[in-house]
Amino acid sequence: MLQFNPVKGKVLIRKDKMEDTTASGILIGKSSTGRCVTAEVVSGERAGERIVFTPGISNAFDVGSEQLTVIFEYDIIAYL
């Protein structure tokens, strides 16, 4: 994988795919999913940790076959 370390105050993440159905098969509407998103941190001291964050200004790009995103650290709500 490409060695990529965002500048101070930013975090490189891999967003989780948002589910469109519940475990019991109920279809989730697009507006019901909210704006909180989960992801895995892929660089820095917290690499491998899971987070919940509020998507705001971000930059998404492809590295090989996967899409990665850079977000501001202050957009992280919690570490899971």
ChimeraX attribute file (.defattr): number of C-alpha atoms within 10 A of each C-alpha:
attribute: neighborCount
match mode: 1-to-1
recipient: residues
	/A:1	5
	/A:2	6
	/A:3	5
	/A:4	10
	/A:5	13
	/A:6	13
	/A:7	10
	/A:8	8
	/A:9	9
	/A:10	16
	/A:11	23
	/A:12	25
	/A:13	23
	/A:14	18
	/A:15	19
	/A:16	11
	/A:17	9
	/A:18	10
	/A:19	11
	/A:20	13
	/A:21	11
	/A:22	9
	/A:23	7
	/A:24	6
	/A:25	8
	/A:26	9
	/A:27	11
	/A:28	12
	/A:29	10
	/A:30	10
	/A:31	7
	/A:32	8
	/A:33	12
	/A:34	9
	/A:35	10
	/A:36	12
	/A:37	17
	/A:38	22
	/A:39	20
	/A:40	20
	/A:41	22
	/A:42	19
	/A:43	16
	/A:44	13
	/A:45	8
	/A:46	13
	/A:47	13
	/A:48	14
	/A:49	14
	/A:50	19
	/A:51	18
	/A:52	17
	/A:53	21
	/A:54	16
	/A:55	14
	/A:56	10
	/A:57	9
	/A:58	13
	/A:59	10
	/A:60	14
	/A:61	10
	/A:62	9
	/A:63	10
	/A:64	9
	/A:65	6
	/A:66	8
	/A:67	12
	/A:68	18
	/A:69	17
	/A:70	19
	/A:71	21
	/A:72	19
	/A:73	13
	/A:74	11
	/A:75	17
	/A:76	17
	/A:77	14
	/A:78	10
	/A:79	14
	/A:80	10
